[in-house]
Amino acid sequence: MDICNSAYVQHGRRRISVQVIKNVQAMVKDADGSSDIKHGAAVVQRSARVLGALLLNINEDKDERRWQSTVKACHQRCADRTLRVLEQNGSIFIKLGQHLSSMNYLLPLEWTRTFIPLQDHCPQSSYEAIEQMFIDDTGQPIAAHFDDFDRQPIGAASLAQVHLATMKGAKVAVKVQHPALQKWVPLDLALTRFTFSTLKYFFPEYDLEWLSNEMELSLPQELDFALEGKNAMATKKYFEMCSDSPLLVPHVYWGRQRILVMEYVAGHRTDDLAYLDSNGIDRDEVSAALARIFNEMIFGDTPLHCDPHGGNIAIRRNNLRTKHNFDVILYDHGLYRDISVRMRRDYARLWLAVIDANEVDMRKYARAVAGITDDQFPLFASAITGRDYRAVTTSVVSIRSEEEKEVVSGAMGDGMLQELVQLLGQVPRIVLLILKTNDLTRSLDESLQTREGPVRNFLILARYCSRTVFREQMEIINSSGSMLWPWNVLQRLAAYTSYLRVEAKLSLYEWYIFFRRFARLSPIASI
């Protein structure tokens, strides 16, 4: 079931009007109550776009609900209509659309594919507006901070844009927030909350309010560039201690609430395969490096970067490294979350069970991680892996075919979507962010079109999970008494032996994969 084939007829038009009016009143109460005439007109226009598209989508040709063959066309019309509103309103609506475009585990393909252009379609603020923001926030014009400042941004995103500048002889990147955001964020958050609450009222089986709740929690963090600077430097310091990691985080010089000045480091998108190939950068090694970086964030002692989409990661050649010949540049450090030790450990055991196709343990740790019941488990397993449930219970470490992608997408229109929406509304928010990170990194890996497929990345994941479980075992043993007690010595030896056995097995698999790649043999379908 979905919005395009739900039982609309039970809701009369009068009921729609009454509820919409109530929600609009609540929305306006929350929004900025400026008396400025131009601003008031813009508020009305901005709100009318959202309200109009929402009503049309809810009232989408109900006759088409009788014909399942036309559901895809209905989805496409609603998605196209929504895209126009997101583009016209800009601001955080672009951010929302970018997030929705990556949710192919939840939304029909007609929606996610339609929103993909929003990844590159972002507004630009004028130089005059940026100049005024500098004066408002620092008390000085741009010229007082920089020797030279390029008036045209080199890139623009939904929340900010980046200008090149020179400061004390050093080339820097200046990230500036769109000045208009300060004016529109209260209204736009209210509009987003209004939209999802209205959808929930008419389609209670599709409760997406957790999306707007997460946005209201995350957006203030993403709009605090001083906090982003601290996050960036903490991540930079942590990964500099990982000697074999190719991660590069640009140095931050200074930051304010809406301004961030950092080292200028340029690179190419991960899906720029021509650049990688022409510079002798191995796609499989890039994929493996990305897997290690984000697994370190999930299972290591550092917060998780929760927005690793293609626009926030770049690759550049670097011949000075010993293990790799490239850097992985990570931008946009506004959204980080801490994962508790207990969550890391249970999540590690969950993935070890998934890789081993151990359904009993999968169910056990799915309950521990997200409170998943036995009835919900098949759907949750598909959500965390992006795979059909049959693949999860046989060999998730296999290449995802186009046929499987279509099967999963088709299931979203056959009743599974409703269940998934309800499920995601129940799980802890940190689990949602981990799912989002998994989905984005999986998408990055598929865009690299590696020769090894997902097998090597699952081996890397298994290694991190194994280490996490081993550390937990050693901690339990060490807390149970003297290290010299015979029983503790035996337990420690058994745990260490088991860990070494798993490490040796994983190393042999990696060497086997490397040999097959070196010999130009076909990739392993599964392990």
C-alpha positions as CSV (number, residue, x, y, z in Angstrom):
1,M,0.0,0.0,0.0
2,D,1.1,3.6,-0.6
3,I,-0.3,7.1,-0.9
4,C,-1.3,6.4,-4.5
5,N,-3.4,3.4,-3.6
6,S,-4.6,4.0,0.0
7,A,-8.3,4.1,0.7
8,Y,-8.8,7.8,0.1
9,V,-12.6,7.6,-0.2
10,Q,-13.1,7.3,3.5
11,H,-11.9,10.8,4.0
12,G,-14.2,13.6,2.7
13,R,-13.0,16.8,1.2
14,R,-14.5,18.8,4.1
15,R,-12.4,16.7,6.5
16,I,-9.3,17.5,4.6
17,S,-10.0,21.3,4.6
18,V,-10.7,21.4,8.4
19,Q,-7.6,19.5,9.3
20,V,-5.4,21.5,6.9
21,I,-6.7,24.7,8.4
22,K,-5.9,23.5,11.9
23,N,-2.4,22.5,10.8
24,V,-1.8,25.8,9.0
25,Q,-2.8,27.7,12.1
26,A,-0.3,25.7,14.2
27,M,2.4,26.2,11.6
28,V,1.9,29.9,11.4
29,K,2.0,30.2,15.1
30,D,5.4,28.5,15.1
31,A,6.8,30.5,12.2
32,D,8.4,33.9,12.3
33,G,5.7,36.5,12.9
34,S,7.4,39.4,11.0
35,S,5.1,42.3,10.2
36,D,7.2,43.3,7.2
37,I,4.8,43.3,4.1
38,K,7.3,41.9,1.7
39,H,8.3,39.2,4.1
40,G,4.7,38.4,4.9
41,A,3.9,38.0,1.2
42,A,6.9,35.7,0.8
43,V,5.7,33.7,3.8
44,V,2.3,33.3,2.1
45,Q,3.8,32.3,-1.2
46,R,6.3,29.9,0.3
47,S,3.6,28.2,2.4
48,A,1.1,28.2,-0.5
49,R,3.6,26.1,-2.6
50,V,3.9,23.5,0.0
51,L,0.2,23.5,0.8
52,G,-0.8,23.3,-2.9
53,A,1.5,20.4,-3.7
54,L,0.4,18.6,-0.5
55,L,-3.3,18.8,-1.2
56,L,-2.8,17.8,-4.9
57,N,-0.7,14.8,-3.8
58,I,-3.3,13.7,-1.2
59,N,-6.1,14.2,-3.7
60,E,-4.2,12.5,-6.6
61,D,-6.7,11.0,-9.1
62,K,-8.5,8.5,-6.9
63,D,-9.8,6.6,-9.9
64,E,-6.2,5.5,-10.5
65,R,-6.3,3.6,-7.2
66,R,-8.3,1.0,-9.0
67,W,-5.5,0.1,-11.4
68,Q,-2.2,-1.1,-9.9
69,S,-0.5,-0.7,-13.3
70,T,-0.8,3.1,-13.0
71,V,0.6,3.4,-9.5
72,K,4.1,4.1,-10.8
73,A,2.7,6.9,-13.0
74,C,0.9,8.3,-9.9
75,H,4.1,8.2,-7.9
76,Q,6.0,10.0,-10.7
77,R,3.5,12.8,-11.0
78,C,3.5,13.4,-7.2
79,A,7.3,13.3,-7.2
80,D,7.6,15.8,-10.1
81,R,5.2,18.1,-8.4
82,T,7.1,17.9,-5.1
83,L,10.4,18.4,-6.8
84,R,9.2,21.8,-8.2
85,V,8.2,23.0,-4.8
86,L,11.5,21.9,-3.2
87,E,13.4,23.7,-5.9
88,Q,11.3,26.9,-5.7
89,N,11.5,27.2,-1.9
90,G,15.1,26.2,-1.7
91,S,16.6,26.5,1.8
92,I,16.2,23.4,3.9
93,F,13.8,22.0,1.4
94,I,16.8,21.2,-0.9
95,K,18.4,19.5,2.1
96,L,15.2,17.4,2.7
97,G,15.1,16.4,-1.0
98,Q,18.7,15.3,-0.9
99,H,18.0,13.2,2.1
100,L,14.9,11.6,0.5
101,S,16.9,10.9,-2.7
102,S,19.2,8.5,-0.7
103,M,16.3,6.7,0.9
104,N,15.9,4.0,-1.7
105,Y,15.4,1.5,1.1
106,L,12.1,3.3,2.0
107,L,10.7,5.3,-0.9
108,P,9.7,4.1,-4.4
109,L,12.2,4.6,-7.1
110,E,10.0,7.2,-8.8
111,W,10.6,9.5,-5.8
112,T,14.3,8.8,-5.1
113,R,15.4,9.1,-8.8
114,T,13.4,12.3,-9.3
115,F,15.1,13.9,-6.4
116,I,18.7,13.0,-7.4
117,P,19.2,16.4,-9.3
118,L,18.8,18.2,-6.0
119,Q,22.3,16.9,-5.1
120,D,23.7,19.4,-7.6
121,H,20.9,22.0,-7.8
122,C,21.6,24.4,-5.0
123,P,21.0,28.2,-4.6
124,Q,23.8,30.8,-4.5
125,S,23.8,33.8,-2.3
126,S,25.0,37.2,-3.6
127,Y,28.3,38.7,-2.7
128,E,26.5,41.7,-1.2
129,A,24.5,39.4,1.1
130,I,27.7,37.6,2.2
131,E,29.5,40.9,2.8
132,Q,26.6,42.1,5.1
133,M,26.7,38.8,7.0
134,F,30.4,39.2,7.7
135,I,29.8,42.7,9.1
136,D,26.9,41.5,11.2
137,D,28.8,38.4,12.6
138,T,32.3,39.7,12.9
139,G,31.9,43.5,13.0
140,Q,34.3,43.8,10.0
141,P,33.9,43.5,6.2
142,I,35.4,40.7,4.2
143,A,38.5,42.7,3.2
144,A,39.5,43.0,6.8
145,H,39.9,39.2,7.1
146,F,41.4,38.2,3.7
147,D,44.1,39.4,1.3
148,D,41.9,38.4,-1.5
149,F,38.4,36.9,-1.8
150,D,36.8,35.4,-4.9
151,R,33.3,36.8,-5.3
152,Q,32.1,33.8,-7.2
153,P,31.6,30.6,-5.1
154,I,33.4,27.4,-6.3
155,G,30.5,25.4,-4.9
156,A,27.1,25.7,-3.4
157,A,25.1,23.4,-1.2
158,S,21.7,23.5,0.4
159,L,22.9,25.3,3.5
160,A,26.1,27.1,2.5
161,Q,28.5,28.0,-0.3
162,V,32.3,28.0,-0.5
163,H,34.5,30.8,-1.7
164,L,38.3,30.7,-2.4
165,A,40.3,33.3,-0.6
166,T,43.9,34.1,0.5
167,M,44.7,34.7,4.1
168,K,48.2,35.6,5.2
169,G,49.6,34.1,2.0
170,A,47.7,30.8,2.4
171,K,45.0,29.7,0.0
172,V,41.8,29.0,2.1
173,A,38.2,27.9,1.5
174,V,35.6,30.1,3.2
175,K,32.3,28.3,3.9
176,V,29.5,30.8,4.4
177,Q,26.0,30.0,5.4
178,H,23.2,31.3,3.1
179,P,22.2,34.5,4.9
180,A,18.5,34.0,4.1
181,L,18.5,30.8,6.1
182,Q,18.3,32.7,9.4
183,K,15.1,34.2,8.2
184,W,13.5,31.1,6.7
185,V,14.5,28.2,8.9
186,P,11.8,28.7,11.5
187,L,9.1,28.8,8.9
188,D,10.5,26.0,6.8
189,L,10.8,23.7,9.8
190,A,7.2,24.5,10.6
191,L,6.2,23.7,7.0
192,T,8.1,20.4,7.1
193,R,6.5,19.5,10.4
194,F,3.1,20.5,9.1
195,T,3.5,18.4,5.9
196,F,4.4,15.2,7.7
197,S,1.7,15.7,10.4
198,T,-0.9,16.2,7.7
199,L,0.2,13.1,5.8
200,K,0.1,11.2,9.1
201,Y,-3.5,12.4,9.7
202,F,-4.8,11.2,6.4
203,F,-2.6,8.2,6.0
204,P,-1.8,7.0,9.6
205,E,-0.2,3.9,8.3
206,Y,2.6,6.2,6.8
207,D,3.9,7.9,9.9
208,L,6.9,9.9,8.6
209,E,7.0,12.4,11.5
210,W,10.3,10.9,12.6
211,L,11.8,12.5,9.6
212,S,10.8,16.0,10.6
213,N,11.7,15.3,14.2
214,E,15.2,14.2,13.1
215,M,15.5,17.2,10.9
216,E,14.6,19.6,13.8
217,L,17.2,17.9,16.0
218,S,20.0,17.8,13.3
219,L,19.5,21.1,11.6
220,P,20.6,23.4,14.4
221,Q,23.9,21.3,14.6
222,E,24.5,21.6,10.9
223,L,23.9,25.4,11.0
224,D,26.5,25.9,13.7
225,F,29.7,26.2,11.8
226,A,31.8,26.8,14.9
227,L,30.7,23.3,16.1
228,E,31.5,21.9,12.6
229,G,35.0,23.3,13.0
230,K,35.4,21.5,16.3
231,N,34.1,18.3,14.8
232,A,36.4,18.5,11.9
233,M,39.5,19.0,14.0
234,A,38.6,16.2,16.4
235,T,38.1,13.8,13.4
236,K,41.4,15.0,11.9
237,K,43.3,14.4,15.1
238,Y,41.8,10.9,15.6
239,F,42.6,9.7,12.1
240,E,46.1,11.1,12.0
241,M,46.8,8.5,14.7
242,C,45.6,5.8,12.3
243,S,48.9,5.7,10.3
244,D,47.5,3.6,7.4
245,S,44.4,5.7,6.9
246,P,44.3,7.9,3.7
247,L,41.7,10.2,5.3
248,L,42.4,13.9,5.0
249,V,40.3,16.5,6.8
250,P,41.1,20.1,5.9
251,H,42.6,22.1,8.7
252,V,40.2,24.7,10.2
253,Y,41.7,28.1,10.9
254,W,38.7,29.8,12.6
255,G,34.9,29.6,12.7
256,R,31.8,31.5,13.7
257,Q,28.2,30.5,13.8
258,R,27.8,31.1,10.1
259,I,31.4,31.3,8.8
260,L,34.1,28.7,8.6
261,V,37.6,29.3,7.3
262,M,39.6,26.2,6.4
263,E,42.5,24.9,4.4
264,Y,41.7,24.6,0.7
265,V,42.0,21.0,-0.4
266,A,40.5,20.1,-3.8
267,G,39.7,16.6,-5.2
268,H,37.4,14.7,-7.5
269,R,34.1,13.0,-6.8
270,T,34.3,9.2,-6.0
271,D,32.2,8.5,-9.1
272,D,34.7,10.3,-11.4
273,L,36.0,7.0,-12.7
274,A,37.9,8.6,-15.6
275,Y,40.0,10.6,-13.1
276,L,40.7,7.5,-11.0
277,D,41.6,5.4,-13.9
278,S,43.8,8.0,-15.6
279,N,45.7,8.6,-12.4
280,G,46.3,5.0,-11.6
281,I,44.1,5.0,-8.6
282,D,42.7,1.6,-7.9
283,R,38.9,1.7,-7.5
284,D,38.9,-1.3,-5.3
285,E,41.4,0.3,-2.9
286,V,39.3,3.5,-2.8
287,S,36.3,1.4,-1.9
288,A,38.2,-0.5,0.8
289,A,39.5,2.8,2.2
290,L,36.0,4.2,2.5
291,A,34.9,1.0,4.2
292,R,37.7,1.2,6.8
293,I,37.1,4.9,7.5
294,F,33.3,4.6,8.2
295,N,33.7,1.3,10.0
296,E,36.2,3.0,12.2
297,M,33.7,5.7,13.0
298,I,31.0,3.1,13.8
299,F,33.1,0.7,15.8
300,G,36.0,2.8,17.0
301,D,36.3,5.5,19.6
302,T,35.2,8.5,17.5
303,P,31.8,10.0,16.6
304,L,30.1,9.0,13.4
305,H,30.0,11.4,10.4
306,C,26.3,11.1,9.4
307,D,26.3,12.7,6.0
308,P,28.8,10.9,3.7
309,H,27.1,11.5,0.4
310,G,29.0,11.9,-2.9
311,G,29.3,15.7,-2.6
312,N,31.1,15.4,0.8
313,I,33.8,13.1,-0.2
314,A,36.6,13.7,-2.8
315,I,39.6,11.7,-4.0
316,R,43.0,13.2,-5.1
317,R,46.2,11.5,-6.1
318,N,49.0,11.6,-3.5
319,N,52.3,9.8,-4.3
320,L,53.8,10.6,-0.8
321,R,51.7,8.0,1.0
322,T,53.3,4.6,1.5
323,K,50.3,2.3,1.4
324,H,48.0,4.3,-0.9
325,N,48.5,6.6,-3.8
326,F,45.5,8.8,-3.0
327,D,43.8,10.9,-0.3
328,V,40.2,10.5,0.8
329,I,39.1,14.1,1.5
330,L,36.1,14.4,3.9
331,Y,34.1,17.6,4.0
332,D,31.0,18.9,5.8
333,H,31.4,17.9,9.5
334,G,28.2,19.5,10.7
335,L,26.4,16.3,11.6
336,Y,28.1,13.9,14.0
337,R,26.6,11.5,16.5
338,D,28.1,9.5,19.4
339,I,27.4,5.8,19.4
340,S,27.3,4.1,22.8
341,V,29.7,1.3,23.6
342,R,26.8,-1.1,24.1
343,M,25.3,-0.2,20.8
344,R,28.7,-0.6,19.0
345,R,29.1,-4.1,20.5
346,D,25.6,-5.3,19.8
347,Y,25.7,-3.9,16.3
348,A,29.0,-5.7,15.7
349,R,27.5,-9.0,16.9
350,L,24.5,-8.4,14.6
351,W,26.7,-8.0,11.6
352,L,28.8,-11.0,12.4
353,A,25.5,-13.0,12.5
354,V,24.4,-11.5,9.1
355,I,27.7,-12.3,7.5
356,D,27.5,-15.9,8.9
357,A,23.9,-16.1,7.8
358,N,23.1,-17.1,11.4
359,E,19.4,-16.2,11.6
360,V,19.1,-17.1,15.3
361,D,21.8,-14.6,16.4
362,M,20.5,-12.1,13.8
363,R,17.2,-12.0,15.5
364,K,18.7,-11.8,19.0
365,Y,20.9,-8.8,18.2
366,A,18.3,-7.1,16.1
367,R,16.2,-7.0,19.2
368,A,19.2,-5.7,21.3
369,V,20.1,-3.0,18.8
370,A,16.6,-1.7,17.8
371,G,14.0,-3.6,19.8
372,I,13.0,-5.6,16.6
373,T,10.4,-8.4,17.1
374,D,10.5,-11.7,15.2
375,D,7.7,-10.5,13.0
376,Q,9.6,-7.3,12.1
377,F,12.9,-9.0,11.6
378,P,12.7,-9.9,7.9
379,L,12.0,-6.3,7.0
380,F,14.6,-4.9,9.3
381,A,17.2,-7.3,7.9
382,S,16.5,-6.1,4.4
383,A,16.6,-2.4,5.6
384,I,20.1,-2.7,7.2
385,T,21.6,-4.6,4.3
386,G,19.7,-3.2,1.3
387,R,19.2,-6.8,0.2
388,D,16.3,-9.1,-0.4
389,Y,15.6,-11.2,2.7
390,R,16.4,-14.4,0.8
391,A,19.9,-13.1,0.2
392,V,20.3,-12.1,3.9
393,T,19.5,-15.7,5.0
394,T,21.8,-17.3,2.4
395,S,24.8,-15.1,1.5
396,V,24.5,-11.3,1.9
397,V,28.2,-11.2,0.7
398,S,27.2,-11.3,-2.9
399,I,26.8,-8.9,-5.8
400,R,23.4,-7.2,-5.8
401,S,21.8,-7.8,-9.3
402,E,19.5,-5.4,-11.1
403,E,16.8,-8.0,-10.8
404,E,17.2,-8.0,-7.0
405,K,17.0,-4.2,-6.9
406,E,13.8,-4.3,-8.8
407,V,12.4,-7.0,-6.5
408,V,13.1,-4.9,-3.4
409,S,11.7,-1.7,-5.1
410,G,8.6,-3.6,-6.2
411,A,8.0,-4.9,-2.7
412,M,7.8,-1.3,-1.5
413,G,4.6,-1.0,-3.5
414,D,3.2,-4.3,-2.4
415,G,2.5,-3.5,1.3
416,M,6.1,-3.6,2.6
417,L,6.5,0.2,2.5
418,Q,3.7,0.7,5.0
419,E,5.4,-1.8,7.4
420,L,8.8,-0.3,6.9
421,V,7.6,3.3,7.6
422,Q,6.0,2.1,10.9
423,L,9.2,0.1,11.8
424,L,11.5,3.0,11.2
425,G,9.3,5.2,13.4
426,Q,10.0,2.9,16.3
427,V,13.7,2.3,16.2
428,P,16.2,4.6,18.1
429,R,17.3,7.7,16.2
430,I,21.0,6.7,16.3
431,V,20.0,3.4,14.5
432,L,18.3,5.5,11.7
433,L,21.5,7.6,11.3
434,I,23.6,4.4,11.1
435,L,21.2,3.0,8.5
436,K,21.5,6.3,6.6
437,T,25.3,6.1,6.7
438,N,25.3,2.5,5.6
439,D,23.0,3.3,2.7
440,L,25.1,6.3,1.5
441,T,28.4,4.3,1.7
442,R,26.8,1.4,-0.1
443,S,25.7,3.8,-2.8
444,L,29.3,5.2,-3.0
445,D,30.7,1.7,-3.3
446,E,28.3,0.8,-6.2
447,S,29.2,4.0,-8.0
448,L,32.8,2.9,-8.0
449,Q,32.0,-0.2,-10.1
450,T,34.7,-2.2,-8.4
451,R,36.0,-5.5,-9.7
452,E,35.7,-7.2,-6.3
453,G,32.0,-6.3,-5.7
454,P,30.9,-6.1,-2.1
455,V,32.9,-9.1,-0.9
456,R,36.1,-7.3,0.3
457,N,34.1,-4.6,2.1
458,F,32.2,-7.3,4.0
459,L,35.5,-8.8,5.0
460,I,36.6,-5.4,6.3
461,L,33.3,-5.1,8.2
462,A,33.8,-8.6,9.6
463,R,37.3,-7.7,10.8
464,Y,36.0,-4.6,12.7
465,C,33.1,-6.5,14.2
466,S,35.5,-9.3,15.3
467,R,37.8,-6.8,17.0
468,T,34.9,-5.1,18.7
469,V,33.6,-8.5,20.1
470,F,37.2,-9.5,21.1
471,R,37.7,-6.3,23.1
472,E,34.4,-6.8,24.9
473,Q,35.4,-10.4,25.8
474,M,38.8,-9.2,27.1
475,E,37.2,-6.4,29.1
476,I,34.8,-9.0,30.8
477,I,37.7,-11.3,31.6
478,N,39.8,-8.6,33.0
479,S,37.0,-7.3,35.2
480,S,36.4,-10.8,36.7
481,G,39.5,-11.0,38.9
482,S,43.2,-11.2,38.8
483,M,44.9,-11.7,35.4
484,L,47.0,-14.5,36.9
485,W,44.0,-16.7,38.0
486,P,44.2,-19.9,36.1
487,W,40.6,-19.7,34.9
488,N,41.2,-16.1,33.6
489,V,44.4,-17.1,31.9
490,L,42.5,-20.0,30.1
491,Q,39.6,-17.7,29.1
492,R,42.0,-15.0,27.8
493,L,43.9,-17.6,25.8
494,A,40.7,-19.1,24.4
495,A,39.4,-15.6,23.4
496,Y,42.7,-14.6,21.8
497,T,43.0,-17.9,19.9
498,S,39.5,-17.5,18.6
499,Y,40.2,-14.0,17.5
500,L,43.5,-14.9,15.8
501,R,41.7,-17.7,14.0
502,V,39.1,-15.3,12.6
503,E,41.8,-12.8,11.6
504,A,43.8,-15.5,9.8
505,K,40.7,-16.6,7.9
506,L,39.8,-13.1,6.9
507,S,43.4,-12.4,5.8
508,L,43.4,-15.5,3.7
509,Y,40.2,-14.4,2.0
510,E,41.7,-11.0,1.3
511,W,44.9,-12.5,-0.2
512,Y,42.7,-14.8,-2.3
513,I,40.7,-11.9,-3.6
514,F,43.9,-9.9,-4.3
515,F,45.4,-12.9,-6.2
516,R,42.2,-13.3,-8.3
517,R,42.3,-9.5,-9.1
518,F,46.0,-9.7,-9.9
519,A,45.4,-12.7,-12.2
520,R,42.5,-10.8,-13.8
521,L,40.0,-13.5,-12.9
522,S,36.3,-12.9,-12.4
523,P,35.3,-11.5,-9.0
524,I,34.0,-13.9,-6.3
525,A,30.2,-14.0,-6.4
526,S,29.9,-14.7,-2.7
527,I,31.7,-16.2,0.3
